[in-house]
Amino acid sequence: MLRLDRMRTLLTKVTSMPEKETIERARHDAAQGKSASTQAGEFVREEIHHIREGKHGARSPKQAIAIGLSKARRSGVKLPAPRAGRASKQTARKAARTRARSR
């Protein structure tokens, strides 16, 4: 059982980076002049796919969306931080910090 937990941890760390194909799709969207939310949609799509494959412990679509948006911000998509009341203050601060760091 311990080995299985260790393998899950390693898989989660490996899949924390977006796939090269996803980044290319998002860049293609940016080159076409599409909005930041469209670009981020590629990352959300990837996360939903990972959850369906069982790569994450996440279950709900909301979790997939949150993970995908976080990856998009880290990859340089110019997404704003969540508006007040939509997420916790801590999450909003993290999102703002990540967006500033990716510039």
Residue pairs with C-beta under 8 A, 6 or more apart in sequence:
8 57
11 55
12 55
12 56
12 57
15 50
15 55
15 56
16 71
18 43
18 46
18 71
18 75
19 46
22 42
22 43
22 45
22 46
23 75
25 42
26 39
26 40
26 42
26 43
26 72
26 75
26 77
29 38
29 39
29 42
30 39
30 77
36 77
36 78
36 79
37 79
39 72
39 77
40 68
40 69
40 72
40 77
40 79
41 68
42 72
43 68
43 69
43 71
43 72
43 75
43 77
44 64
44 65
44 68
44 69
44 72
45 68
46 68
46 71
47 56
47 58
47 64
47 65
47 67
47 68
47 71
48 61
48 64
48 68
50 56
50 64
51 58
51 59
51 63
51 64
56 63
56 67
58 64
58 67
66 91
69 79
69 95
70 95
70 98
72 79
73 79
73 95
73 98
73 99
73 102
74 98
74 102
75 102
76 102
76 103
78 99
79 95
79 99
80 99
81 92
81 93
81 95
81 96
81 99
82 91
82 92
82 95
84 92
87 95
